[in-house]
Every structure is written in C-alpha cells, then in structure tokens.
Amino acid sequence: MELPRVNAVGIVERPDDHTQLTRTYSLRLRLVAALVLATFATVSVATTVYSLGAYCLTSGTGPIGLLGF
C-alpha cells in the first residue's frame, strides 16, 4: 500500500488504492461535547462579569456623574 503524498503546493494526493477511514462520533457524544463547551463559555463570561461588577461597585471611586460625561 502506498501512502498519500503532498505535492509542491501542499495538496494531499491520494493513490487510487488508498482508502480513507471516516472517523465519526456519535450524535450523543457530539452533543455532550457541545454542551460542555457552552457551559464552560457561559460560566467564564458570568464569573468575569460578576467579579468585575463586584469590583466596580466596591472600589469606592465616587459618583460616575462627576467624570464629565
């Protein structure tokens, strides 16, 4: 069996006798992975907003209206 080669442009050229196996994951596994990523992103944003809000509310900088805007 001959392995695929890469031409000068960088495109993979597969020989005729080379069969490529597809790697598919089940729908359930993909949904769980998407849920984990979405949960991580949501928690990251929520904790950032919460901690920044807590810092701004307790930093004692005075009234915002005095900034001249």
PDB file of N, CA, C and O in Angstrom:
ATOM      1  N   MET A   1       0.841  -1.175   0.000  1.00  0.00           N
ATOM      2  CA  MET A   1       0.000   0.000   0.000  1.00  0.00           C
ATOM      3  C   MET A   1       0.889   1.242   0.000  1.00  0.00           C
ATOM      4  O   MET A   1       1.857   1.331   0.755  1.00  0.00           O
ATOM      5  N   GLU A   2       0.548   2.174  -0.841  1.00  0.00           N
ATOM      6  CA  GLU A   2       1.313   3.412  -0.965  1.00  0.00           C
ATOM      7  C   GLU A   2       0.642   4.507  -0.131  1.00  0.00           C
ATOM      8  O   GLU A   2      -0.581   4.650  -0.151  1.00  0.00           O
ATOM      9  N   LEU A   3       1.437   5.263   0.589  1.00  0.00           N
ATOM     10  CA  LEU A   3       0.908   6.329   1.435  1.00  0.00           C
ATOM     11  C   LEU A   3       0.597   7.572   0.604  1.00  0.00           C
ATOM     12  O   LEU A   3       1.185   7.760  -0.460  1.00  0.00           O
ATOM     13  N   PRO A   4      -0.301   8.407   1.064  1.00  0.00           N
ATOM     14  CA  PRO A   4      -0.596   9.658   0.356  1.00  0.00           C
ATOM     15  C   PRO A   4       0.628  10.564   0.334  1.00  0.00           C
ATOM     16  O   PRO A   4       1.437  10.559   1.262  1.00  0.00           O
ATOM     17  N   ARG A   5       0.752  11.335  -0.729  1.00  0.00           N
ATOM     18  CA  ARG A   5       1.876  12.262  -0.874  1.00  0.00           C
ATOM     19  C   ARG A   5       1.360  13.686  -0.908  1.00  0.00           C
ATOM     20  O   ARG A   5       0.195  13.932  -1.220  1.00  0.00           O
ATOM     21  N   VAL A   6       2.235  14.615  -0.587  1.00  0.00           N
ATOM     22  CA  VAL A   6       1.903  16.040  -0.635  1.00  0.00           C
ATOM     23  C   VAL A   6       2.688  16.643  -1.793  1.00  0.00           C
ATOM     24  O   VAL A   6       3.908  16.501  -1.876  1.00  0.00           O
ATOM     25  N   ASN A   7       1.959  17.326  -2.696  1.00  0.00           N
ATOM     26  CA  ASN A   7       2.637  17.931  -3.836  1.00  0.00           C
ATOM     27  C   ASN A   7       3.303  19.244  -3.423  1.00  0.00           C
ATOM     28  O   ASN A   7       3.259  19.619  -2.251  1.00  0.00           O
ATOM     29  N   ALA A   8       3.910  19.934  -4.365  1.00  0.00           N
ATOM     30  CA  ALA A   8       4.658  21.159  -4.076  1.00  0.00           C
ATOM     31  C   ALA A   8       3.764  22.284  -3.561  1.00  0.00           C
ATOM     32  O   ALA A   8       4.234  23.160  -2.836  1.00  0.00           O
ATOM     33  N   VAL A   9       2.493  22.272  -3.923  1.00  0.00           N
ATOM     34  CA  VAL A   9       1.568  23.311  -3.484  1.00  0.00           C
ATOM     35  C   VAL A   9       1.070  23.023  -2.069  1.00  0.00           C
ATOM     36  O   VAL A   9       0.591  23.936  -1.396  1.00  0.00           O
ATOM     37  N   GLY A  10       1.166  21.805  -1.611  1.00  0.00           N
ATOM     38  CA  GLY A  10       0.720  21.442  -0.279  1.00  0.00           C
ATOM     39  C   GLY A  10      -0.582  20.671  -0.262  1.00  0.00           C
ATOM     40  O   GLY A  10      -1.191  20.507   0.795  1.00  0.00           O
ATOM     41  N   ILE A  11      -1.019  20.195  -1.419  1.00  0.00           N
ATOM     42  CA  ILE A  11      -2.268  19.440  -1.511  1.00  0.00           C
ATOM     43  C   ILE A  11      -1.947  17.958  -1.409  1.00  0.00           C
ATOM     44  O   ILE A  11      -1.012  17.471  -2.045  1.00  0.00           O
ATOM     45  N   VAL A  12      -2.722  17.248  -0.610  1.00  0.00           N
ATOM     46  CA  VAL A  12      -2.507  15.813  -0.430  1.00  0.00           C
ATOM     47  C   VAL A  12      -3.051  15.080  -1.645  1.00  0.00           C
ATOM     48  O   VAL A  12      -4.204  15.270  -2.033  1.00  0.00           O
ATOM     49  N   GLU A  13      -2.213  14.241  -2.241  1.00  0.00           N
ATOM     50  CA  GLU A  13      -2.621  13.413  -3.381  1.00  0.00           C
ATOM     51  C   GLU A  13      -2.703  11.976  -2.896  1.00  0.00           C
ATOM     52  O   GLU A  13      -1.711  11.405  -2.443  1.00  0.00           O
ATOM     53  N   ARG A  14      -3.874  11.405  -2.994  1.00  0.00           N
ATOM     54  CA  ARG A  14      -4.078  10.045  -2.531  1.00  0.00           C
ATOM     55  C   ARG A  14      -4.002   9.076  -3.712  1.00  0.00           C
ATOM     56  O   ARG A  14      -4.597   9.321  -4.761  1.00  0.00           O
ATOM     57  N   PRO A  15      -3.276   7.992  -3.538  1.00  0.00           N
ATOM     58  CA  PRO A  15      -3.257   6.967  -4.590  1.00  0.00           C
ATOM     59  C   PRO A  15      -4.640   6.335  -4.747  1.00  0.00           C
ATOM     60  O   PRO A  15      -5.475   6.419  -3.846  1.00  0.00           O
ATOM     61  N   ASP A  16      -4.873   5.704  -5.891  1.00  0.00           N
ATOM     62  CA  ASP A  16      -6.172   5.096  -6.167  1.00  0.00           C
ATOM     63  C   ASP A  16      -6.519   3.974  -5.196  1.00  0.00           C
ATOM     64  O   ASP A  16      -7.690   3.778  -4.868  1.00  0.00           O
ATOM     65  N   ASP A  17      -5.521   3.243  -4.737  1.00  0.00           N
ATOM     66  CA  ASP A  17      -5.809   2.112  -3.858  1.00  0.00           C
ATOM     67  C   ASP A  17      -5.876   2.510  -2.383  1.00  0.00           C
ATOM     68  O   ASP A  17      -6.067   1.655  -1.517  1.00  0.00           O
ATOM     69  N   HIS A  18      -5.722   3.782  -2.099  1.00  0.00           N
ATOM     70  CA  HIS A  18      -5.744   4.251  -0.704  1.00  0.00           C
ATOM     71  C   HIS A  18      -7.177   4.551  -0.286  1.00  0.00           C
ATOM     72  O   HIS A  18      -7.848   5.394  -0.880  1.00  0.00           O
ATOM     73  N   THR A  19      -7.626   3.857   0.730  1.00  0.00           N
ATOM     74  CA  THR A  19      -8.967   4.115   1.256  1.00  0.00           C
ATOM     75  C   THR A  19      -8.839   4.892   2.557  1.00  0.00           C
ATOM     76  O   THR A  19      -8.014   4.575   3.414  1.00  0.00           O
ATOM     77  N   GLN A  20      -9.659   5.896   2.679  1.00  0.00           N
ATOM     78  CA  GLN A  20      -9.625   6.731   3.870  1.00  0.00           C
ATOM     79  C   GLN A  20     -10.766   6.325   4.798  1.00  0.00           C
ATOM     80  O   GLN A  20     -11.926   6.283   4.388  1.00  0.00           O
ATOM     81  N   LEU A  21     -10.432   6.030   6.032  1.00  0.00           N
ATOM     82  CA  LEU A  21     -11.442   5.668   7.005  1.00  0.00           C
ATOM     83  C   LEU A  21     -12.055   6.945   7.575  1.00  0.00           C
ATOM     84  O   LEU A  21     -11.348   7.892   7.919  1.00  0.00           O
ATOM     85  N   THR A  22     -13.343   6.950   7.664  1.00  0.00           N
ATOM     86  CA  THR A  22     -14.005   8.105   8.248  1.00  0.00           C
ATOM     87  C   THR A  22     -14.091   7.907   9.756  1.00  0.00           C
ATOM     88  O   THR A  22     -14.412   6.822  10.242  1.00  0.00           O
ATOM     89  N   ARG A  23     -13.803   8.958  10.467  1.00  0.00           N
ATOM     90  CA  ARG A  23     -13.892   8.912  11.921  1.00  0.00           C
ATOM     91  C   ARG A  23     -15.108   9.719  12.332  1.00  0.00           C
ATOM     92  O   ARG A  23     -15.065  10.949  12.373  1.00  0.00           O
ATOM     93  N   THR A  24     -16.157   9.044  12.625  1.00  0.00           N
ATOM     94  CA  THR A  24     -17.372   9.735  13.017  1.00  0.00           C
ATOM     95  C   THR A  24     -17.653   9.452  14.482  1.00  0.00           C
ATOM     96  O   THR A  24     -17.432   8.346  14.975  1.00  0.00           O
ATOM     97  N   TYR A  25     -18.127  10.438  15.143  1.00  0.00           N
ATOM     98  CA  TYR A  25     -18.525  10.306  16.532  1.00  0.00           C
ATOM     99  C   TYR A  25     -20.043  10.286  16.591  1.00  0.00           C
ATOM    100  O   TYR A  25     -20.723  10.859  15.741  1.00  0.00           O
ATOM    101  N   SER A  26     -20.545   9.633  17.583  1.00  0.00           N
ATOM    102  CA  SER A  26     -21.988   9.530  17.704  1.00  0.00           C
ATOM    103  C   SER A  26     -22.586  10.904  17.991  1.00  0.00           C
ATOM    104  O   SER A  26     -21.913  11.797  18.505  1.00  0.00           O
ATOM    105  N   LEU A  27     -23.848  11.052  17.652  1.00  0.00           N
ATOM    106  CA  LEU A  27     -24.541  12.311  17.874  1.00  0.00           C
ATOM    107  C   LEU A  27     -24.571  12.653  19.359  1.00  0.00           C
ATOM    108  O   LEU A  27     -24.426  13.815  19.739  1.00  0.00           O
ATOM    109  N   ARG A  28     -24.758  11.652  20.181  1.00  0.00           N
ATOM    110  CA  ARG A  28     -24.801  11.879  21.627  1.00  0.00           C
ATOM    111  C   ARG A  28     -23.474  12.442  22.143  1.00  0.00           C
ATOM    112  O   ARG A  28     -23.467  13.377  22.944  1.00  0.00           O
ATOM    113  N   LEU A  29     -22.366  11.885  21.693  1.00  0.00           N
ATOM    114  CA  LEU A  29     -21.050  12.358  22.126  1.00  0.00           C
ATOM    115  C   LEU A  29     -20.796  13.781  21.649  1.00  0.00           C
ATOM    116  O   LEU A  29     -20.237  14.588  22.392  1.00  0.00           O
ATOM    117  N   ARG A  30     -21.198  14.102  20.423  1.00  0.00           N
ATOM    118  CA  ARG A  30     -21.025  15.466  19.914  1.00  0.00           C
ATOM    119  C   ARG A  30     -21.884  16.458  20.674  1.00  0.00           C
ATOM    120  O   ARG A  30     -21.448  17.580  20.932  1.00  0.00           O
ATOM    121  N   LEU A  31     -23.111  16.061  21.039  1.00  0.00           N
ATOM    122  CA  LEU A  31     -23.977  16.948  21.818  1.00  0.00           C
ATOM    123  C   LEU A  31     -23.428  17.184  23.217  1.00  0.00           C
ATOM    124  O   LEU A  31     -23.491  18.301  23.732  1.00  0.00           O
ATOM    125  N   VAL A  32     -22.895  16.145  23.828  1.00  0.00           N
ATOM    126  CA  VAL A  32     -22.299  16.296  25.156  1.00  0.00           C
ATOM    127  C   VAL A  32     -21.088  17.217  25.087  1.00  0.00           C
ATOM    128  O   VAL A  32     -20.910  18.064  25.961  1.00  0.00           O
ATOM    129  N   ALA A  33     -20.259  17.067  24.071  1.00  0.00           N
ATOM    130  CA  ALA A  33     -19.088  17.931  23.920  1.00  0.00           C
ATOM    131  C   ALA A  33     -19.506  19.382  23.700  1.00  0.00           C
ATOM    132  O   ALA A  33     -18.903  20.290  24.271  1.00  0.00           O
ATOM    133  N   ALA A  34     -20.528  19.610  22.884  1.00  0.00           N
ATOM    134  CA  ALA A  34     -21.024  20.971  22.658  1.00  0.00           C
ATOM    135  C   ALA A  34     -21.599  21.556  23.934  1.00  0.00           C
ATOM    136  O   ALA A  34     -21.410  22.740  24.211  1.00  0.00           O
ATOM    137  N   LEU A  35     -22.296  20.747  24.713  1.00  0.00           N
ATOM    138  CA  LEU A  35     -22.857  21.208  25.979  1.00  0.00           C
ATOM    139  C   LEU A  35     -21.758  21.578  26.969  1.00  0.00           C
ATOM    140  O   LEU A  35     -21.874  22.582  27.673  1.00  0.00           O
ATOM    141  N   VAL A  36     -20.710  20.791  27.031  1.00  0.00           N
ATOM    142  CA  VAL A  36     -19.586  21.092  27.925  1.00  0.00           C
ATOM    143  C   VAL A  36     -18.914  22.396  27.516  1.00  0.00           C
ATOM    144  O   VAL A  36     -18.603  23.224  28.372  1.00  0.00           O
ATOM    145  N   LEU A  37     -18.689  22.587  26.227  1.00  0.00           N
ATOM    146  CA  LEU A  37     -18.065  23.825  25.753  1.00  0.00           C
ATOM    147  C   LEU A  37     -18.952  25.038  26.014  1.00  0.00           C
ATOM    148  O   LEU A  37     -18.461  26.086  26.435  1.00  0.00           O
ATOM    149  N   ALA A  38     -20.238  24.906  25.771  1.00  0.00           N
ATOM    150  CA  ALA A  38     -21.159  26.019  26.012  1.00  0.00           C
ATOM    151  C   ALA A  38     -21.240  26.349  27.499  1.00  0.00           C
ATOM    152  O   ALA A  38     -21.295  27.521  27.872  1.00  0.00           O
ATOM    153  N   THR A  39     -21.248  25.341  28.335  1.00  0.00           N
ATOM    154  CA  THR A  39     -21.271  25.569  29.784  1.00  0.00           C
ATOM    155  C   THR A  39     -20.004  26.264  30.246  1.00  0.00           C
ATOM    156  O   THR A  39     -20.065  27.186  31.060  1.00  0.00           O
ATOM    157  N   PHE A  40     -18.866  25.838  29.741  1.00  0.00           N
ATOM    158  CA  PHE A  40     -17.599  26.466  30.098  1.00  0.00           C
ATOM    159  C   PHE A  40     -17.585  27.936  29.682  1.00  0.00           C
ATOM    160  O   PHE A  40     -17.178  28.798  30.460  1.00  0.00           O
ATOM    161  N   ALA A  41     -18.027  28.222  28.464  1.00  0.00           N
ATOM    162  CA  ALA A  41     -18.043  29.609  27.984  1.00  0.00           C
ATOM    163  C   ALA A  41     -19.007  30.462  28.806  1.00  0.00           C
ATOM    164  O   ALA A  41     -18.683  31.597  29.155  1.00  0.00           O
ATOM    165  N   THR A  42     -20.181  29.929  29.116  1.00  0.00           N
ATOM    166  CA  THR A  42     -21.170  30.672  29.898  1.00  0.00           C
ATOM    167  C   THR A  42     -20.665  30.965  31.301  1.00  0.00           C
ATOM    168  O   THR A  42     -20.807  32.087  31.788  1.00  0.00           O
ATOM    169  N   VAL A  43     -20.085  29.981  31.949  1.00  0.00           N
ATOM    170  CA  VAL A  43     -19.562  30.175  33.300  1.00  0.00           C
ATOM    171  C   VAL A  43     -18.393  31.153  33.285  1.00  0.00           C
ATOM    172  O   VAL A  43     -18.272  31.974  34.194  1.00  0.00           O
ATOM    173  N   SER A  44     -17.534  31.084  32.278  1.00  0.00           N
ATOM    174  CA  SER A  44     -16.409  32.008  32.185  1.00  0.00           C
ATOM    175  C   SER A  44     -16.885  33.449  32.049  1.00  0.00           C
ATOM    176  O   SER A  44     -16.376  34.335  32.736  1.00  0.00           O
ATOM    177  N   VAL A  45     -17.845  33.690  31.181  1.00  0.00           N
ATOM    178  CA  VAL A  45     -18.369  35.039  30.995  1.00  0.00           C
ATOM    179  C   VAL A  45     -19.102  35.508  32.245  1.00  0.00           C
ATOM    180  O   VAL A  45     -18.932  36.652  32.667  1.00  0.00           O
ATOM    181  N   ALA A  46     -19.906  34.651  32.837  1.00  0.00           N
ATOM    182  CA  ALA A  46     -20.685  35.039  34.016  1.00  0.00           C
ATOM    183  C   ALA A  46     -19.782  35.381  35.191  1.00  0.00           C
ATOM    184  O   ALA A  46     -20.027  36.374  35.876  1.00  0.00           O
ATOM    185  N   THR A  47     -18.757  34.598  35.442  1.00  0.00           N
ATOM    186  CA  THR A  47     -17.870  34.893  36.566  1.00  0.00           C
ATOM    187  C   THR A  47     -17.059  36.157  36.318  1.00  0.00           C
ATOM    188  O   THR A  47     -16.775  36.904  37.254  1.00  0.00           O
ATOM    189  N   THR A  48     -16.684  36.405  35.063  1.00  0.00           N
ATOM    190  CA  THR A  48     -15.958  37.633  34.744  1.00  0.00           C
ATOM    191  C   THR A  48     -16.839  38.850  34.982  1.00  0.00           C
ATOM    192  O   THR A  48     -16.404  39.821  35.602  1.00  0.00           O
ATOM    193  N   VAL A  49     -18.058  38.806  34.502  1.00  0.00           N
ATOM    194  CA  VAL A  49     -18.984  39.931  34.681  1.00  0.00           C
ATOM    195  C   VAL A  49     -19.279  40.135  36.157  1.00  0.00           C
ATOM    196  O   VAL A  49     -19.319  41.274  36.622  1.00  0.00           O
ATOM    197  N   TYR A  50     -19.484  39.065  36.899  1.00  0.00           N
ATOM    198  CA  TYR A  50     -19.788  39.170  38.321  1.00  0.00           C
ATOM    199  C   TYR A  50     -18.619  39.786  39.089  1.00  0.00           C
ATOM    200  O   TYR A  50     -18.813  40.696  39.894  1.00  0.00           O
ATOM    201  N   SER A  51     -17.420  39.293  38.843  1.00  0.00           N
ATOM    202  CA  SER A  51     -16.274  39.805  39.598  1.00  0.00           C
ATOM    203  C   SER A  51     -15.951  41.244  39.211  1.00  0.00           C
ATOM    204  O   SER A  51     -15.572  42.042  40.068  1.00  0.00           O
ATOM    205  N   LEU A  52     -16.097  41.587  37.929  1.00  0.00           N
ATOM    206  CA  LEU A  52     -15.860  42.963  37.510  1.00  0.00           C
ATOM    207  C   LEU A  52     -16.920  43.885  38.095  1.00  0.00           C
ATOM    208  O   LEU A  52     -16.602  44.996  38.522  1.00  0.00           O
ATOM    209  N   GLY A  53     -18.167  43.445  38.122  1.00  0.00           N
ATOM    210  CA  GLY A  53     -19.228  44.240  38.723  1.00  0.00           C
ATOM    211  C   GLY A  53     -19.021  44.432  40.207  1.00  0.00           C
ATOM    212  O   GLY A  53     -19.228  45.529  40.726  1.00  0.00           O
ATOM    213  N   ALA A  54     -18.614  43.382  40.897  1.00  0.00           N
ATOM    214  CA  ALA A  54     -18.361  43.492  42.327  1.00  0.00           C
ATOM    215  C   ALA A  54     -17.208  44.445  42.599  1.00  0.00           C
ATOM    216  O   ALA A  54     -17.248  45.212  43.562  1.00  0.00           O
ATOM    217  N   TYR A  55     -16.187  44.403  41.762  1.00  0.00           N
ATOM    218  CA  TYR A  55     -15.045  45.297  41.939  1.00  0.00           C
ATOM    219  C   TYR A  55     -15.459  46.747  41.709  1.00  0.00           C
ATOM    220  O   TYR A  55     -15.089  47.633  42.480  1.00  0.00           O
ATOM    221  N   CYS A  56     -16.221  46.986  40.655  1.00  0.00           N
ATOM    222  CA  CYS A  56     -16.634  48.356  40.343  1.00  0.00           C
ATOM    223  C   CYS A  56     -17.573  48.918  41.400  1.00  0.00           C
ATOM    224  O   CYS A  56     -17.531  50.114  41.684  1.00  0.00           O
ATOM    225  N   LEU A  57     -18.413  48.082  41.984  1.00  0.00           N
ATOM    226  CA  LEU A  57     -19.354  48.550  42.989  1.00  0.00           C
ATOM    227  C   LEU A  57     -18.697  48.778  44.344  1.00  0.00           C
ATOM    228  O   LEU A  57     -19.212  49.546  45.155  1.00  0.00           O
ATOM    229  N   THR A  58     -17.583  48.130  44.597  1.00  0.00           N
ATOM    230  CA  THR A  58     -16.953  48.236  45.911  1.00  0.00           C
ATOM    231  C   THR A  58     -15.618  48.969  45.885  1.00  0.00           C
ATOM    232  O   THR A  58     -14.938  49.029  46.910  1.00  0.00           O
ATOM    233  N   SER A  59     -15.223  49.528  44.743  1.00  0.00           N
ATOM    234  CA  SER A  59     -13.907  50.159  44.670  1.00  0.00           C
ATOM    235  C   SER A  59     -13.899  51.555  45.282  1.00  0.00           C
ATOM    236  O   SER A  59     -12.826  52.094  45.551  1.00  0.00           O
ATOM    237  N   GLY A  60     -15.056  52.148  45.507  1.00  0.00           N
ATOM    238  CA  GLY A  60     -15.132  53.445  46.159  1.00  0.00           C
ATOM    239  C   GLY A  60     -14.590  54.587  45.310  1.00  0.00           C
ATOM    240  O   GLY A  60     -13.922  55.479  45.832  1.00  0.00           O
ATOM    241  N   THR A  61     -14.861  54.572  44.032  1.00  0.00           N
ATOM    242  CA  THR A  61     -14.334  55.620  43.144  1.00  0.00           C
ATOM    243  C   THR A  61     -15.187  56.863  43.161  1.00  0.00           C
ATOM    244  O   THR A  61     -14.781  57.877  42.592  1.00  0.00           O
ATOM    245  N   GLY A  62     -16.335  56.837  43.778  1.00  0.00           N
ATOM    246  CA  GLY A  62     -17.184  58.018  43.818  1.00  0.00           C
ATOM    247  C   GLY A  62     -18.249  57.955  42.737  1.00  0.00           C
ATOM    248  O   GLY A  62     -18.322  56.987  41.980  1.00  0.00           O
ATOM    249  N   PRO A  63     -19.070  58.989  42.671  1.00  0.00           N
ATOM    250  CA  PRO A  63     -20.139  59.002  41.672  1.00  0.00           C
ATOM    251  C   PRO A  63     -19.591  59.080  40.247  1.00  0.00           C
ATOM    252  O   PRO A  63     -18.648  59.820  39.967  1.00  0.00           O
ATOM    253  N   ILE A  64     -20.196  58.310  39.368  1.00  0.00           N
ATOM    254  CA  ILE A  64     -19.754  58.279  37.977  1.00  0.00           C
ATOM    255  C   ILE A  64     -20.118  59.576  37.283  1.00  0.00           C
ATOM    256  O   ILE A  64     -19.452  59.949  36.317  1.00  0.00           O
ATOM    257  N   GLY A  65     -21.147  60.281  37.733  1.00  0.00           N
ATOM    258  CA  GLY A  65     -21.582  61.524  37.108  1.00  0.00           C
ATOM    259  C   GLY A  65     -20.546  62.635  37.171  1.00  0.00           C
ATOM    260  O   GLY A  65     -20.654  63.606  36.423  1.00  0.00           O
ATOM    261  N   LEU A  66     -19.556  62.525  38.031  1.00  0.00           N
ATOM    262  CA  LEU A  66     -18.542  63.566  38.153  1.00  0.00           C
ATOM    263  C   LEU A  66     -17.426  63.435  37.117  1.00  0.00           C
ATOM    264  O   LEU A  66     -16.493  64.238  37.109  1.00  0.00           O
ATOM    265  N   LEU A  67     -17.512  62.449  36.262  1.00  0.00           N
ATOM    266  CA  LEU A  67     -16.459  62.252  35.270  1.00  0.00           C
ATOM    267  C   LEU A  67     -16.549  63.249  34.128  1.00  0.00           C
ATOM    268  O   LEU A  67     -15.607  63.360  33.344  1.00  0.00           O
ATOM    269  N   GLY A  68     -17.643  63.973  34.009  1.00  0.00           N
ATOM    270  CA  GLY A  68     -17.748  64.983  32.971  1.00  0.00           C
ATOM    271  C   GLY A  68     -18.424  64.519  31.707  1.00  0.00           C
ATOM    272  O   GLY A  68     -18.385  65.225  30.699  1.00  0.00           O
ATOM    273  N   PHE A  69     -19.037  63.367  31.723  1.00  0.00           N
ATOM    274  CA  PHE A  69     -19.712  62.871  30.509  1.00  0.00           C
ATOM    275  C   PHE A  69     -21.128  63.336  30.463  1.00  0.00           C
ATOM    276  O   PHE A  69     -21.852  63.019  29.519  1.00  0.00           O
TER     277      PHE A  69
END
